[in-house]
Amino acid sequence: MVENKVQMPGVFGGLMRYDSEFESKFMFSPTSVMGFIVALILFVIAIKIFFPL
């Protein structure tokens, strides 16, 4: 028979915790990211309305 020789870490089951490994200099809340996206969409719509091609 073929033996399965795959070994996985006992604690995490092969999953990595990226938040504990990397700290970003820029921390944004989800609300501010959504606000920026909405503002960008509104800006693009306003540009298309006021400066049509």
Buried (B, 14 or more C-beta within 10 A) or exposed (E): EEEEEEEEEEEEEEEEEEEEEEEEEEEEEEEEEEEEEEEEEEEEEEEEEEEEE
